Amino acid sequence: MKKTLFILLSIVLLSCSTEKKEIVHKIVLKNTTSLVRTAEPIVISQEKIDAVLGTSLVTGSVYFENSTGEKIPFQKDDFTGISEYSLSIDFNANETKEIHIKITDADQKIEFTPYTNVRLGKDANADGTFDDIEEELREPNRLPGLMPVLYQTEGISWENDKVGFRTYWDKRNGKDIWGKITDRMVMDSVGLPNTPSYHELQPWGADILKVGSSLGAGALAMKKNGKLVRLGDTKKASFKVLTEGPVRTVFTLNYQGWEVDGETFDITEKISIWKGKYGYKSDVTLKGSNQKIVTGIVNINLKKDSLFTVEPNKNRTIIYTFDKQTEVDDILGMALILKTKEFKEVNAAPNVGTGRSIDGNSPISHTYYAELEDESNKVSFYFFAGWEQTNSAFKIQKGFEDMLVNEANKLDNPIIIE
């Protein structure tokens, strides 16, 4: 009997010793700062994934888990023929995290709750039905206020779980803010026929900004020969969605044939919005002679003429306003985070009339504007909006400024991927 037990035990031990252990494919992420980072954007290249997996990926796709086995929301993006993976992860101060790369079955599909969205709704048949458009060529000399309405909410809206924005898809090219009090994606249904007015507070939020003839929430212009010129009508204007998913959305606005003071320019704006952030990023490329690209912040509803400037580090400059300045008469902070090397100066546009014109023909008015310039004719900026109904921290100026300073410092101290 003892001999039989010994033989059985030997067989079990031999089986365990020869059983193949699961290989753990992991990536190490390091927050080397004392900053707490919420919804930190992480981009992992396909090259890095391939290096970690080696020859392991035969069929199926990859997904990601944390060290406790929970799936991490992500999306696979492909902008230039080379794939990359976008994730949004929280970090404590000086925290190091491991994420594990897993391989799905060939027919397995993993879905996550969407926390970013872009919407261009178009009623091509004038029947009240707005189709979701991912690529659009705007007709020349598109005027505001034309009937019947062609575009839902007058243009392109983008949002995440914190805030939303829109650009008027006509010769105004202004930018507006959707104040949100929900983390749901709502822009697909806002502004449709027989729905409540978005100018009044709804369960999801409201249009909280008066743009008028200003640059609103980061619209574009040019400073040429001392003249401030709005990005208005162009020979061609096109919109294209590059990616839209649970973690980030990216799209382009491409303008060709912009006539400025006797010279023709093309300008492309790539807009990105990430889950969990109170703003968007704009990457701007100008084709033509080297000029100052301008963006700005509307000041039409400021109770006091005040613009604040902060330099959180040697690479970034923040300009912002903070006041009871929404269309529902409560607190809103608006800010630009700029690269110091591109930032030349900030000025106030001369106020013309009430500044509430919406025809796109009026000069830029009621705006603090920043002049940006780089010899490459490429600049970038971040626009942030902090509404007190979205986050109570924004009821006081310090709460808004602290968020801006943290965001600026995180930009220059990215998570290390190993």
Secondary structure, 3 states (H helix, E strand, C coil): CHHHHHHHHHHHHHHHHHCCCCCCEEEEEECCCCCCEEEEEEEEEHHHHHHHHCCCCCCCCEEEECCCCCECCEEEEECCCCEEEEEEEEECCCCEEEEEEEECCCCCCCCCCCCEEEECEECCCCCCCCEECCEEEECCCCCCCCCCCCEHHHEEEEEECCEEEEEECCCCCCEEEEEECCCCCCCCCCCCCCCCCCCCCECCEEECCCCCCCCCEEEEEEEECCEEEECCCCCEEEEEEEEECCCEEEEEEEEEEEEECCEEEEEEEEEEEECCCCEEEEEEEEECCCCEEEEEEECCCCCCCCCEEEEEECCEEEEEEEEECCCCCCEEEEEEEEECCCEEEEEECCCCCCCCCCCCCCCCCCEEEEEECCCCCEEEEEEEEEECCCCHHHHCHHHHHHHHHHHHHHHCCCCEEC
